[in-house]
Amino acid sequence: MKKTIVLFGLVVAAIAMLFMAIIFNSSKDPHSARHAKARTTIEQFYNAFKHNIGDTIPYLTTSPAYLANYRFYYGDIQGYTISSIKDADSDHKIAVVQVKTEKSDGSEVTYTDTLQLAEVGGTWLISKYTTNSTEGWPTLP
């Protein structure tokens, strides 16, 4: 009887761990239904960011002026892939985006951008933008 109870407990624990692993992994999936609105904002932002910084205004909580240096040193954006979107809390998300660019010398570089999104009036907007594209930027003496 003890062995049956222990075995049953182990099976229940294994099922619970599997269930938690599935939920944890799907919670970061950028294509999951729970992230659809945030994903749309990110896609619209990058489609605008490719062409004109001013076109990104509808997708940001602040002025896009701080994006000017990033965009200048990025080069030509060739494409992007949303690697993950996860919930930070009920009205904040964090997204990681891989951005492929082509430099003026023809070399291709992939940068990693991290976006923080906030839900404002039922719409997901980008509240913070960070990137590793600053590597190789000119520095002051």
N, C-alpha and C positions, 0 to 999 in steps of 0.2 A: 504494500500500500504506500509506504514511504517513497519507494522508487517511482511509483506512478505519479505521485504529487510533485516530486522533484522534476521528473521528466516533463510533466505538464507545465510547470513553472518555467523551465528552460525554453520550451516551445513558445509560450506566451511572450517571454522576454525577447526571443529572437524575432518573432513577428513584430513586436513593438519597435525594436531597433530598426528593422527593415522599413517599417512604415515611416519612422522619423527620418531615416536617410532619404527616402523618396521625397518627403515633404521638404526637407532642407535643400536638396538639390533642385527641386522644381521651383522653390522660392527665389532662386537666382536666375532662372531661365528667362532670358529677355523676350522670348516668344510666348510665355504663358499669358493667359487671359488676364491675370491679376495686374500685369504690367503693360497692358495694351495702350492705355492713354499716355503713360510716360514714354513708352517706346515711340509713339507717334510724335510727341514733342521733340524727342531726340532726333528722329529722322528729319523732321521739318527744320530743326535748327541746323543740322549739318548740310542739308540741301541749300539752305540760305547762306551758311558760312562759306561755302565753296565760292560764292559769287560776290557777296557784298555784306560787310559787317552790319550795315544799317538794316538789312533785311532780317537780322536775328532778333530785333527788338521784341516782337510778339512772344518770343520763347524764353525771355529773361525776366528776372525780377528787378534787375538794375540796368543801368546804361551799358551798352556794349563797348564803350570806349576802351575799357581795359583789355579787350580782345585784339586790338589793333596790332600790337607787337607780336602776339602769338601768330596771328594770321600772316603777317609780313614774313616771318621767318619760317613758317610752315612750308612754303612752296606751293605748288599746285596740288590740291587735294584730288587724288585719283579715286578714292573710295573709303568706306569706313565699315566696320563691323562692330555691332554692339555685343560685347563679350558677356556682360552680366548686368542685371538690374536686381537690386535687393532692397527690401524694406528696411529703413533705418528706424522708423516708427510709423504710426498710422498716417501721418501726412508728410513724410519725408522719405526719399529714396536715394540710393547711390548707384550710379551706373558707371561702368568701365567700357570705354570705346577704343578700338584700335583704328588708327587713321593712317591710311597709306598716302604718301605724298611724293611728288617728284620735285627735286631741287633744280635750281637754274642750270647746274652742271649736268643734268640728266640722271643723276643718281636717285634711287628710290629709298625712302626712309619710312619706317612705320613708327608712329608715336602712340603713346598711351595717354588718353585723356580720362580724367575722373570728373564726373559731374554729380553735383548734389542737386536734387530736385525737390521742390516744395509744392504741395497742393494749395492753390490759391483760387478760391471761388469755384471749385470743381475742376480746375484746369491745372495740369502739371507744368511748372515753369522751372527753368534752370536758375538756381540761386547761387551756385558757386561752380567755377570752372578751373581745373588745374590740369597741367599737361607736363610731360617730360620733354616737350619740344625745345625747352630752353637750353638743352645740351648743345654746345657748339655755337651759342650766340656770342657775339663780340662782347668783350668785357672792357671796362674802363681801366686805364693804367693806375 
